Amino acid sequence: MWRPVDGGIEAAAFHPLPEEVWEGLAVEAGSLVGFLAGREPEVYRRYGHWWNRLLDATVRLLPGG
């Protein structure tokens, strides 16, 4: 699960991921930030209530480039 935040993409994994998978996700996050550039961020914030209900997840900020 992911969401755009200031500074990049916040990603949550519901099971342990190897470091190389997180590294690959960070590369994809950089592309995603570029894709989302110029779009209205409020559209994505409306799903924030789901983020607050995450049970047991590892959450990382993946920088946006």
C-alpha positions as CSV (number, residue, x, y, z in Angstrom):
1,M,0.0,0.0,0.0
2,W,1.3,3.5,-0.7
3,R,0.5,7.1,-0.5
4,P,2.1,10.3,-1.7
5,V,3.6,12.5,1.1
6,D,5.9,15.4,1.3
7,G,9.3,14.1,0.4
8,G,8.3,11.0,-1.5
9,I,6.0,8.0,-1.2
10,E,5.1,6.4,2.0
11,A,4.9,2.6,1.5
12,A,3.5,-0.1,3.8
13,A,4.3,-3.8,3.6
14,F,2.1,-6.3,5.4
15,H,4.9,-9.0,5.5
16,P,8.7,-8.7,5.8
17,L,10.4,-7.6,2.6
18,P,14.1,-8.2,1.8
19,E,16.2,-5.0,1.6
20,E,16.6,-5.5,-2.2
21,V,12.8,-5.3,-2.6
22,W,12.7,-2.1,-0.7
23,E,15.4,-0.7,-2.9
24,G,13.4,-1.6,-6.0
25,L,10.3,0.0,-4.5
26,A,12.4,3.1,-3.9
27,V,13.3,3.3,-7.6
28,E,9.6,2.9,-8.5
29,A,8.7,5.6,-5.9
30,G,11.0,8.0,-7.7
31,S,9.1,7.4,-11.0
32,L,5.8,7.6,-9.2
33,V,6.6,11.0,-7.7
34,G,7.5,12.2,-11.2
35,F,4.2,10.9,-12.6
36,L,2.2,12.5,-9.8
37,A,4.0,15.9,-10.1
38,G,1.6,18.7,-10.8
39,R,-1.4,16.8,-9.7
40,E,-3.7,17.9,-6.9
41,P,-2.5,16.1,-3.8
42,E,-5.8,16.5,-2.0
43,V,-7.3,13.8,-4.2
44,Y,-5.1,11.2,-2.6
45,R,-5.5,12.5,1.0
46,R,-9.1,11.5,1.1
47,Y,-8.0,7.9,1.6
48,G,-6.0,8.8,4.7
49,H,-8.5,7.2,7.0
50,W,-7.4,3.8,5.7
51,W,-3.8,4.6,6.5
52,N,-4.6,5.3,10.1
53,R,-6.2,1.8,10.4
54,L,-3.1,-0.2,9.3
55,L,-2.7,-3.1,11.7
56,D,0.8,-4.7,11.6
57,A,2.7,-3.2,8.7
58,T,6.3,-2.0,8.1
59,V,6.1,1.6,6.9
60,R,8.9,3.4,5.1
61,L,9.3,6.8,3.4
62,L,10.7,6.2,-0.1
63,P,12.3,9.5,-1.3
64,G,11.0,11.0,-4.4
65,G,14.1,11.4,-6.4
